[in-house]
Amino acid sequence: MSKVFDLPPKDWEVLKPRLENSVLRERFGVDEKNKAIISRIIKETKEAGYIKLSDENAAPKMRRYIPYWA
């Protein structure tokens, strides 16, 4: 059996390669009106090399990010 299934369901979220503005807003409890904060975090994290675009050709509103090692 995979190690993923041995984790509590909440920990599975860490293993999902899905990162986008709306997901981070929800996780951090940031209101829609303050989405620029999350956008800045994503931008700085990408510039630091910790995440990368999952699809380089995706439109800005459809961008999803994955860990740099994926």
C-alpha positions as CSV (number, residue, x, y, z in Angstrom):
1,M,0.0,0.0,0.0
2,S,1.2,3.5,-0.8
3,K,2.5,5.7,2.0
4,V,0.0,8.4,0.8
5,F,-2.9,6.3,2.1
6,D,-1.3,5.9,5.5
7,L,-1.5,9.7,6.0
8,P,-4.5,11.4,7.5
9,P,-6.7,13.0,4.8
10,K,-5.6,16.6,5.7
11,D,-2.0,15.7,5.0
12,W,-2.9,14.5,1.4
13,E,-3.3,18.2,0.5
14,V,0.4,18.7,0.9
15,L,1.1,15.9,-1.6
16,K,-1.3,17.3,-4.3
17,P,0.7,19.2,-6.9
18,R,-2.0,21.9,-7.1
19,L,-1.2,25.4,-6.2
20,E,-3.2,28.4,-7.4
21,N,-4.3,31.7,-6.0
22,S,-7.7,30.6,-4.9
23,V,-6.4,27.5,-3.1
24,L,-3.9,29.5,-1.1
25,R,-6.5,32.2,-0.3
26,E,-8.7,29.4,1.2
27,R,-5.8,27.8,3.1
28,F,-4.6,31.1,4.6
29,G,-8.1,32.5,5.1
30,V,-7.5,35.5,2.9
31,D,-10.5,37.4,1.5
32,E,-11.0,37.8,-2.2
33,K,-10.4,41.5,-2.0
34,N,-6.9,40.8,-0.7
35,K,-5.9,38.4,-3.4
36,A,-2.9,40.6,-4.3
37,I,-1.2,39.4,-1.2
38,I,-1.4,35.8,-2.3
39,S,-0.3,36.8,-5.9
40,R,2.8,38.4,-4.4
41,I,3.5,35.3,-2.3
42,I,3.2,33.1,-5.4
43,K,5.4,35.4,-7.5
44,E,8.1,35.6,-4.8
45,T,8.0,31.8,-4.3
46,K,8.4,31.2,-8.0
47,E,11.2,33.7,-8.3
48,A,13.0,31.9,-5.4
49,G,12.8,28.7,-7.4
50,Y,10.5,26.7,-5.0
51,I,7.6,26.4,-7.5
52,K,7.2,26.5,-11.2
53,L,4.3,26.7,-13.7
54,S,2.8,23.4,-14.5
55,D,1.9,24.6,-18.0
56,E,4.1,27.4,-19.5
57,N,1.4,28.2,-22.1
58,A,-1.5,28.6,-19.6
59,A,-3.5,31.8,-19.6
60,P,-2.9,33.9,-16.4
61,K,-6.2,33.0,-14.9
62,M,-5.6,29.3,-15.5
63,R,-2.1,29.1,-14.1
64,R,-1.3,26.2,-11.7
65,Y,2.0,25.7,-10.0
66,I,3.9,22.6,-8.9
67,P,6.9,22.1,-6.7
68,Y,10.3,22.8,-8.4
69,W,11.2,19.1,-8.0
70,A,8.1,17.7,-9.7
